Amino acid sequence: MRNLWMGVAALMLGTPAAAQDLSAEVQGQMPSLMTIYKDLHANPELSFMEVRSAGILATEARKLGFQVTEKVGGTGVVAVMKNGPGPVVLIRADMDGLPVTEQTGWPGASKVRVTTKEGVETGVMHACGHDTHMTAWIGTARLMAANKDKWSGTLVMIGQPAEERGAGARMMLADGLYTRFPRPQYAIAFHDAAQFPAGMIGYTPGYALANVDSVDILVKGLGGHGAYPQATKDPIVLASRIVTSLQTLVSREISPLDSAVVTVGSFHGGAKHNIIPDEAKLQLTVRSYTDEVRTKLLDGIARIAKGEAIAAGIPDDRMPVVSVEKNEYTPATFNTPDFTQEMAAGLKARFGDQRVVQLPPVMGGEDFGRFSRDENKDIKSLIIWVGGVPQAEFDAAKKEGRTLPSLHSPFWAPDAPTVISTATEALTSMAMKLMAKG
């Protein structure tokens, strides 16, 4: 990966004049954008609580002449700028932070603490970099507004809530995103990345991120004294057998050419050493790309849970209860292949081949895919990655053989100026390419 990286200044030597002009405009905005970024970073808000963050985006967009609507799908923001005939382009940024207590050691680190709707007190942090997403959104809005003579069409910029819960895009669409506002032909976004140096850009044609399902299994048994197991139906043993059998779903039922993950992330049962409980609870995350593989996995989980219960002699009225959390389902994100390659070619021409690289898909989830799924499959869509690891940290970690902090880590501390400037220039250049006059 290190050989793929070159400094921004060195790459600019071979950049066309028009690209240099846009880059200079971005750099001119950076002092102001970094002030906004520091504010957003220090004041994160959890999903569907992004009132302050949404207000910042709405205020900035109004100053630029956008028609702004707030509270779309909860706390979402929609900013529309009509600039003559041409395509409709949607640019999205997500706004929510995570229930993570920041440990970066930054002077401006988040000290926010809240009590969640579930009653849990927690710190809040932009551990997934959505503060860089919002700041680059503002930077892009500024550049598009300042260069209206260079493009024609309609720009729809949205600040989306609750990406971390997989609900924000669904809620905005349900609240009339494509009926109350211009329906796009193109949808673009970016996400910061913790696996390669700041300023690099990654793209993935086709499936880029996975279907994400949360599954709960309530395993019922017959409790009793731990000294007399023969008088019980032990749900902990049964749940353990279910966990073991679930491992065969991917290894023996899904083609090696398809991607799938079944992870048991939580196993709760019992309260005391010498008591066999009545029930145990499992929580799973299930990942896939295609709808067909997703159906096989979910059906297989239900079948295995019931089959192991039958084998354990559990009566029909005590069968395991398998629940798929429909409100937390995140569909796979699919980058339109030809559109992705077209945009990647433009990014390579601007930033250089060594800064723009094709990446394999990942099994993480991202609800941006909803904006171009189902009845909206005619919308061409692309989400890119923008590297966030400070170059010196990346080099040192590679030399020392240590693992870097990932997204969602309390130690995730991106090179924010480089992420924001790169993403702002990338999003603006793609939008201008799509809506170029003539």
C-alpha positions in Angstrom: 0.0 0.0 0.0 2.9 2.4 0.8 4.1 2.3 -2.8 0.6 3.5 -3.9 1.0 6.8 -2.0 2.5 10.0 -3.2 2.3 13.5 -1.6 -0.3 15.9 -2.8 2.2 18.5 -3.8 4.2 16.1 -6.0 1.1 15.0 -7.8 -0.1 18.5 -8.4 2.9 19.1 -10.6 1.2 17.1 -13.4 -2.3 18.3 -12.7 -4.2 20.3 -15.4 -4.7 24.0 -14.9 -8.5 23.6 -14.3 -7.8 21.0 -11.6 -5.3 23.3 -10.0 -7.8 26.1 -9.9 -10.4 23.9 -8.1 -7.7 22.6 -5.7 -6.7 26.2 -5.0 -10.4 27.1 -4.2 -10.6 24.1 -1.8 -7.4 25.2 0.0 -8.8 28.7 0.3 -11.9 27.3 2.1 -9.9 25.1 4.5 -9.3 27.5 7.4 -13.1 28.1 7.7 -13.9 24.5 7.1 -11.5 23.3 9.8 -13.3 25.7 12.3 -16.6 24.0 11.4 -15.0 20.5 11.6 -13.6 21.2 15.1 -17.0 22.3 16.2 -18.7 19.2 14.8 -16.1 16.9 16.2 -16.4 18.3 19.7 -20.2 18.2 19.6 -21.3 14.8 18.2 -24.9 13.6 18.3 -26.3 10.1 18.3 -28.7 8.8 15.6 -31.9 10.8 15.2 -30.5 13.3 17.7 -28.6 15.3 15.2 -30.4 18.6 15.7 -27.4 20.8 16.2 -25.4 19.2 13.4 -28.4 19.5 11.0 -28.7 23.1 11.9 -25.1 23.8 11.0 -25.6 22.2 7.6 -28.9 24.0 7.0 -27.5 27.4 7.9 -24.5 27.0 5.7 -26.6 25.9 2.7 -29.0 28.8 3.2 -26.2 31.3 3.1 -25.2 29.9 -0.3 -28.6 30.3 -1.8 -29.9 26.7 -1.5 -33.6 26.1 -0.8 -33.4 24.3 2.5 -35.9 21.9 4.1 -35.2 20.5 7.6 -36.6 17.6 9.6 -36.9 15.3 6.6 -37.0 11.7 7.9 -36.5 12.9 11.4 -33.5 15.3 11.5 -32.5 15.1 7.8 -31.7 18.2 5.8 -32.4 18.6 2.0 -30.8 21.6 0.2 -31.7 22.2 -3.4 -30.0 24.5 -5.9 -31.6 24.8 -9.4 -29.2 26.2 -12.0 -30.8 25.8 -15.3 -31.5 22.7 -17.4 -29.6 19.5 -16.9 -29.3 16.4 -14.7 -30.2 16.1 -11.1 -27.3 15.1 -8.9 -27.6 14.1 -5.3 -24.7 14.4 -2.8 -25.1 12.9 0.6 -23.4 13.2 4.0 -24.3 11.3 7.1 -24.4 13.1 10.4 -24.6 10.8 13.4 -21.9 9.9 15.9 -21.5 6.8 18.0 -21.9 5.8 21.6 -18.1 5.7 22.1 -16.0 7.6 24.6 -13.2 9.3 22.7 -9.6 8.4 23.7 -7.7 10.1 20.9 -6.1 12.6 23.3 -6.9 15.5 20.9 -7.2 18.9 22.6 -10.6 19.2 20.9 -11.8 15.7 21.7 -15.4 15.1 22.4 -16.4 15.3 26.0 -20.1 14.8 25.3 -22.0 12.3 27.5 -25.6 11.3 27.0 -28.1 8.8 28.3 -29.4 6.7 25.4 -33.1 5.9 24.8 -32.2 2.5 26.3 -31.1 4.2 29.5 -27.4 3.6 29.0 -25.0 6.5 29.9 -22.2 6.8 27.4 -19.7 9.1 25.8 -20.4 10.2 22.2 -17.8 10.4 19.5 -17.5 10.8 15.7 -15.6 7.5 15.7 -16.8 6.8 12.1 -15.7 10.2 10.7 -19.1 11.6 9.9 -17.7 15.0 11.0 -15.4 14.9 8.0 -18.3 13.9 5.8 -20.4 16.9 6.9 -17.5 19.3 6.6 -16.7 18.2 3.1 -20.4 18.5 2.3 -20.3 22.1 3.3 -17.1 22.6 1.3 -18.7 21.1 -1.8 -21.8 23.2 -1.4 -19.6 26.3 -1.3 -17.6 25.4 -4.4 -20.7 24.5 -6.4 -22.4 27.8 -5.4 -19.3 29.7 -6.3 -18.9 28.1 -9.7 -22.5 28.2 -11.0 -21.2 29.5 -14.3 -19.5 26.2 -15.0 -22.4 23.8 -14.5 -26.1 23.5 -15.3 -28.7 21.3 -13.7 -30.1 20.7 -10.2 -28.0 19.9 -7.2 -29.7 18.1 -4.2 -27.5 17.9 -1.1 -28.8 15.9 1.8 -27.6 15.6 5.4 -28.8 12.2 6.4 -29.5 11.1 10.0 -29.0 7.7 11.6 -26.6 5.9 9.2 -25.2 4.0 12.2 -28.6 2.5 12.8 -29.2 1.7 9.2 -32.4 3.8 9.3 -31.8 7.3 8.1 -31.9 6.7 4.4 -35.0 4.6 4.7 -36.7 7.3 6.8 -35.8 10.1 4.4 -37.1 8.1 1.4 -40.3 7.3 3.3 -40.7 11.0 4.1 -40.9 11.8 0.4 -37.2 12.5 -0.6 -37.9 11.5 -4.2 -41.5 13.0 -4.4 -41.2 16.3 -2.4 -37.8 17.1 -4.0 -36.2 16.6 -7.4 -35.5 12.9 -8.1 -31.8 12.4 -9.1 -30.3 10.6 -12.0 -27.0 10.3 -10.1 -26.2 9.9 -6.4 -22.6 10.3 -5.0 -21.1 10.2 -1.5 -17.8 9.4 0.2 -16.7 7.6 3.4 -13.4 8.2 5.2 -11.2 5.0 5.5 -9.0 3.7 8.2 -7.0 1.2 6.2 -4.9 3.5 4.0 -3.1 6.8 4.0 -4.9 10.2 4.1 -5.6 11.6 0.7 -5.8 8.3 -1.2 -9.1 7.5 -3.0 -10.6 4.1 -3.3 -13.5 2.9 -5.5 -15.2 -0.5 -6.0 -17.4 -1.2 -9.1 -20.4 -3.3 -8.3 -21.1 -4.5 -4.7 -19.0 -2.3 -2.4 -20.6 -2.9 1.1 -22.8 -5.7 2.4 -26.3 -6.5 3.4 -26.4 -6.2 7.2 -29.0 -8.1 9.3 -29.3 -8.2 13.1 -30.8 -11.5 14.3 -31.9 -12.4 17.8 -32.4 -16.1 18.9 -34.3 -16.8 22.1 -33.3 -20.3 23.1 -35.9 -21.9 25.5 -35.2 -24.8 27.8 -36.3 -26.1 31.1 -34.4 -24.8 34.1 -33.5 -26.5 37.3 -30.7 -27.3 39.8 -27.2 -27.6 38.4 -26.7 -30.7 40.4 -29.6 -32.5 38.7 -29.2 -31.8 34.9 -31.2 -34.9 34.0 -34.3 -33.1 35.2 -33.7 -30.1 32.9 -33.4 -29.1 29.2 -30.3 -27.0 29.4 -30.7 -23.9 27.1 -27.0 -23.0 27.4 -25.9 -26.4 26.0 -28.5 -26.1 23.3 -27.5 -22.5 22.4 -23.9 -23.7 22.3 -24.8 -26.3 19.8 -26.7 -23.8 17.7 -23.6 -21.5 17.7 -21.4 -24.4 16.5 -23.8 -25.5 13.8 -24.2 -22.0 12.5 -20.5 -22.1 11.4 -21.5 -24.6 8.7 -23.8 -22.2 7.0 -21.0 -20.3 5.3 -18.5 -23.1 5.1 -20.9 -25.8 3.7 -24.1 -24.1 2.3 -22.8 -21.0 0.6 -20.7 -21.2 -2.6 -17.0 -20.4 -2.0 -17.5 -17.8 -4.9 -20.1 -15.9 -2.8 -19.3 -13.8 0.3 -21.1 -14.3 3.6 -20.5 -13.8 7.3 -22.5 -15.1 10.3 -21.1 -13.9 13.6 -22.5 -14.5 17.1 -21.7 -11.3 18.9 -23.6 -11.9 22.1 -24.4 -15.0 24.2 -26.3 -14.4 27.5 -27.7 -17.1 29.8 -28.0 -17.8 33.4 -27.4 -15.9 36.6 -25.7 -18.2 39.1 -23.2 -21.1 39.2 -25.6 -23.8 40.2 -28.8 -22.9 38.4 -29.6 -24.2 34.9 -31.7 -21.3 33.4 -34.9 -21.4 31.5 -33.5 -19.6 28.5 -30.5 -18.2 26.8 -30.2 -15.4 24.2 -28.0 -15.1 21.2 -27.4 -12.0 19.0 -26.0 -12.3 15.5 -24.8 -10.1 12.8 -25.3 -11.5 9.3 -23.5 -10.2 6.2 -24.0 -10.9 2.5 -24.0 -9.1 -0.8 -26.8 -10.6 -2.9 -30.5 -11.0 -1.9 -30.2 -14.7 -2.7 -27.4 -15.4 -0.3 -29.1 -13.2 2.3 -32.2 -15.4 2.1 -30.2 -18.6 2.4 -28.5 -17.4 5.5 -31.6 -16.2 7.3 -33.6 -19.3 6.4 -30.6 -21.4 7.4 -30.3 -19.8 10.9 -34.0 -20.5 11.6 -33.7 -24.1 10.4 -30.5 -24.8 12.4 -32.0 -23.3 15.6 -35.2 -25.5 15.3 -33.2 -28.6 14.2 -30.9 -28.5 17.2 -33.9 -27.9 19.5 -35.6 -31.0 18.1 -32.4 -33.0 18.6 -32.2 -31.8 22.2 -35.8 -33.0 22.9 -37.3 -29.6 23.3 -41.1 -29.7 23.0 -42.9 -27.9 20.2 -44.2 -25.2 22.4 -40.6 -24.4 23.5 -38.9 -24.0 20.1 -36.3 -21.2 19.7 -37.7 -17.9 18.6 -35.6 -16.4 15.8 -36.2 -12.7 15.2 -34.7 -10.6 12.3 -34.6 -6.9 13.2 -36.3 -5.4 10.2 -35.8 -1.8 11.2 -32.0 -2.4 11.5 -31.6 -4.0 8.1 -29.1 -2.3 5.9 -29.2 -3.4 2.2 -26.0 -3.9 0.2 -24.4 -0.9 -1.4 -24.0 -1.4 -5.2 -21.9 1.0 -7.2 -23.1 1.2 -10.7 -20.2 -0.3 -12.6 -20.0 1.8 -15.8 -20.7 5.0 -13.8 -18.1 4.1 -11.2 -15.4 3.5 -13.9 -16.3 6.8 -15.6 -16.0 8.7 -12.3 -12.8 6.9 -11.4 -11.3 7.9 -14.7 -12.0 11.5 -14.0 -10.6 11.2 -10.5 -7.4 9.6 -11.8 -7.0 12.4 -14.3 -7.3 14.9 -11.5 -5.4 13.2 -8.6 -3.2 10.8 -10.5 -3.3 7.0 -10.9 -1.3 6.4 -7.8 -3.8 8.2 -5.5 -6.9 6.6 -7.0 -7.1 2.8 -6.7 -9.7 0.1 -7.2 -10.4 -1.8 -4.0 -12.2 -5.1 -3.2 -15.6 -4.9 -1.5 -15.9 -5.0 2.3 -18.4 -6.7 4.6 -19.2 -3.5 6.4 -22.6 -1.8 6.0 -23.7 1.6 4.7 -27.3 2.6 4.0 -26.3 4.9 1.2 -27.3 1.9 -1.0 -31.0 2.6 -0.3 -30.9 5.7 -2.5 -30.5 3.6 -5.6 -32.2 0.3 -4.8 -35.6 -1.3 -5.4 -37.8 1.0 -7.4 -34.9 3.5 -7.7 -32.5 1.1 -9.5 -32.3 3.5 -12.5 -30.3 5.9 -10.4 -26.6 5.7 -11.0 -24.8 5.6 -7.7 -21.2 5.7 -6.3 -19.7 5.9 -2.9 -15.9 6.3 -2.7 -13.4 5.9 0.1 -11.1 8.7 1.1 -8.1 7.5 3.2 -7.7 9.1 6.6 -4.6 7.6 8.3 -1.9 10.2 8.8 1.0 9.3 6.6 3.6 9.2 9.4 1.3 7.0 11.5 0.7 4.7 8.6 4.5 4.4 7.9 5.3 3.8 11.5 2.6 1.1 11.9 3.8 -0.7 8.9 7.4 -0.6 10.0 6.6 -1.8 13.6 4.0 -4.4 12.4 1.2 -3.0 14.6 -2.5 -2.7 13.8 -4.0 0.8 13.2 -7.2 1.9 14.9 -10.2 1.1 12.8 -13.4 3.0 12.2 -15.6 2.9 15.4 -12.5 2.8 17.5 -12.2 5.3 20.4 -8.7 6.0 19.1 -9.7 6.8 15.5 -8.0 10.1 14.8 -8.0 10.9 11.0 -5.8 13.5 9.2 -9.0 15.6 9.0 -7.6 18.5 6.8 -6.4 16.0 4.1 -9.6 14.0 4.3 -11.8 17.1 4.0 -9.8 18.8 1.2 -9.5 15.6 -0.8 -13.2 14.7 -0.4 -14.4 18.2 -1.2 -12.4 18.3 -4.4 -13.4 14.8 -5.4 -17.2 15.4 -4.8 -17.1 18.8 -6.5 -15.2 17.6 -9.5 -17.6 14.6 -10.0 -20.7 16.9 -9.7 -19.2 19.4 -12.1 -18.3 16.6 -14.6 -21.9 15.3 -14.5 -23.4 18.8 -14.9 -20.8 20.4 -17.1 -22.2 23.0 -19.5 -22.2 21.8 -23.1 
